[in-house]
Amino acid sequence: MSSTLSLPPPKYQGQAGDCRDDKRRRLHQGHSGESGSRIPVEDLENMFSSLAIDSILSKGNSGDCCENRKRKSCQEPDGDLANRLPGDVLENMLSSLAMQDAAVTCSVSGQLGKQGSVLVFSDHNVFSEVNSGDSDSFRSEEFIDRVNNRLLRHEGTGVEVFEVHFDLNSGHAAHLDKWVQFAAMSDAQSVRLHLCKRGISCSGHSVTASRYSFPLHCFGDGQESSLRKLSLTNCIFRPSMHSSSFSSLASLYLMCVTIADSEIQNIFSCFPVLRFLRLERCNGLVNIRISSETLLHLDICEGKKLKSIEIHSASLVFFEYDGHKVDIKYASTPNMRKIVTKFSNRNSSLSKHLNNMKMIEKVTLTFLSPRKEPNFIYAKRFTRLKFVNLYILPSWNNVLAVAHLLQATPYVRRFRLEMKAYSGDQHDLDDGQVSWPEGISLPKLRVVLVGGFAAQPPLIELLACLVRAAPGLKFLTVSPRYHLLNRTCVWVREKDGEKAARDHARDVARETVGLTLPPSVRFVLK
């Protein structure tokens, strides 16, 4: 049977000194017997059950209750129950607990290591081992019971991070609401609810379980909130125009979250200083409109129904989109510096709105569809771009698309080209000749980085074209290892391939590319 967590705010009823003395008196009563003996588990459970959450986290009637709580937290940095116990008593208590109980108690005790400011409850740190024979409902009840017991032992002050990682849903809303209220009244700066079954994707989990509706009002009611980072997975998020304003929230991460198009703009009304927003697999979104004067970083990923994105943000610096082809309109983004667009089903291209971005310098695009009908002619030139990253399938049409893109970016200084392994038809030309675009001139190009080189004929021809168009080239590196761009926009190595294939690729690069370079170019094979 799960314990019910009665959760008033973490404020003290009556005098703080009386409350502490009362807790110490009950602790000593529970630790009767010889001083060197360990407390039996039954006595320990009775002792903690006497510490009702109402007495620890009572709301209080005094107007300066919140101030007293904060002052108490400053005066006593070792503020939780475990920290105020003598060392020998604490050691006896922990030795009496089951192994998993002791581990979680240590995570909230400053006396045992780090300051007790991080509360993370997950399958691996609440349960000592996974019992495959337990039903899902039984494990959920056991998990809830243990989390409630941990919160009963905590005073509710000095919590910086509060996280729950477990397969819970709307059926457990009564407990989840109380945990969220605990985090809010404990002045948590970072809250994360990752409500997914371990080893199963959130999209699959949501089919069989109703999502939990996050109680945003727990952090509002006109009170100042210390929340700076909120991360929700497999939840329902309903910000409204009438929601209380959160003057401190800077980062919002929504993954597999139920949210409507009309509620996206409400996010910026609720969180007026929001700097980072990530929307991942929020499949209810169709047409997103972003309008913000504070947002710096926008990341949108894999929305199944998504059709269009429109951005109005003078502050936005970085934008990334990863998913199927959608219409992206940069209506007003004058300070944009970096754009990453990764279309999974079509080749991406330079946006016609780039010339309106006075600060733009870097773009990352993908050419992962070896289409026979090329569509890559640019009517404009984009003179502000200095860094271009491309991730492509090395078909002839894709390579020609790269050449036309370079023709439209004459002042690029650093060019990175990553090949993805591709064994299909490369659309070989009938006559064996490539009609390269005329007038390619790259006078500012100094560095070319190539990854995933496997002696592909289209790529060899493209490198020869680059060398001819860049008289000031200083550095060319070629590697048979290919890389992928991770979520932090850092190129990470994926696979090395067979050693024989790597050696062959290096030999071909040395003979076909290296021997044709002028002495002023430093050529590196990795």
KAGI-V750153 format. One record per pair of residues at least 4 apart in sequence whose C-alpha atoms are under 6 Angstrom apart, sorted by the first residue. I is the first residue (numbers start at 0). J is the second residue. If there is no record, write none. Layout:
# KAGI-V750153
i,j
I,J
I,J
This chain:
# KAGI-V750153
i,j
1,140
1,144
2,144
4,147
6,177
7,56
7,57
7,58
8,56
8,58
8,184
9,56
9,155
9,184
10,56
10,57
10,58
11,57
11,59
12,57
12,59
17,21
29,46
37,91
40,95
52,56
52,151
53,57
55,154
67,71
72,76
77,82
79,153
79,154
82,108
82,110
84,89
93,101
96,100
96,101
99,127
107,115
108,115
109,113
109,114
109,115
116,157
116,158
116,159
117,159
117,160
118,160
118,161
119,161
119,162
120,163
121,125
121,163
121,164
121,165
122,126
138,142
155,185
156,185
158,185
158,187
159,187
159,188
160,187
160,189
161,190
162,190
162,191
162,192
163,192
164,193
164,194
165,194
165,195
166,194
166,195
166,196
167,194
168,209
168,210
168,211
169,209
169,210
169,211
172,176
180,217
181,185
182,187
183,218
186,225
187,226
188,225
188,226
188,227
189,227
189,228
189,229
190,229
191,229
191,230
191,231
192,231
193,232
194,232
194,233
195,201
210,234
211,234
211,235
212,234
212,235
213,235
213,236
219,243
226,248
227,247
227,248
227,249
228,248
228,250
229,251
230,251
230,252
231,253
232,254
232,255
233,255
233,256
234,256
235,256
235,257
236,258
238,265
239,265
240,265
244,269
245,269
245,270
248,273
249,272
249,273
249,274
250,274
250,275
251,276
252,276
252,277
253,278
254,279
254,280
255,280
255,281
256,281
259,284
260,284
260,287
266,270
267,271
272,293
273,294
274,293
274,294
274,295
275,296
276,297
277,298
277,299
278,299
279,299
279,300
280,301
280,302
281,302
282,302
282,303
282,304
284,305
285,304
285,305
285,306
286,306
286,307
287,308
288,308
288,309
289,310
289,311
290,311
290,312
291,312
292,312
292,313
292,314
293,314
294,314
294,315
295,314
295,315
295,316
296,317
297,318
298,318
298,319
299,320
300,320
300,321
300,322
301,322
306,325
307,325
307,326
307,327
308,327
309,328
310,329
310,330
311,330
311,331
312,331
312,332
313,332
313,333
315,335
316,334
316,335
316,336
317,337
317,338
318,338
319,338
319,339
319,340
320,340
321,341
322,342
322,343
323,342
323,343
323,344
324,342
333,356
333,357
334,358
335,358
335,359
336,358
336,359
336,360
337,361
337,362
338,362
339,362
339,363
340,364
341,364
341,365
342,347
345,368
346,365
346,366
346,367
346,368
347,364
347,365
360,383
360,384
360,385
361,384
361,386
361,387
362,387
363,388
363,389
364,389
365,389
365,390
365,391
366,391
367,391
367,392
369,394
375,400
380,407
381,407
381,408
382,408
382,410
384,411
385,411
385,412
386,411
386,413
387,414
388,415
389,416
390,417
390,418
391,418
392,418
392,419
394,425
395,457
406,439
409,441
410,443
411,444
412,443
412,444
412,445
413,446
414,447
415,447
415,448
416,449
417,449
417,450
417,451
418,450
418,451
439,468
440,468
441,468
441,469
442,469
444,469
444,472
445,472
445,473
446,474
447,475
448,476
449,477
450,478
450,479
450,480
450,481
451,479
451,480
451,481
452,478
452,479
453,479
453,504
454,504
473,520
474,520
474,521
475,522
476,522
476,523
476,524
477,524
478,524
478,525
479,501
480,495
482,490
482,491
482,492
482,493
483,490
483,491
484,488
484,489
484,490
485,489
507,511
508,512
509,513
510,514
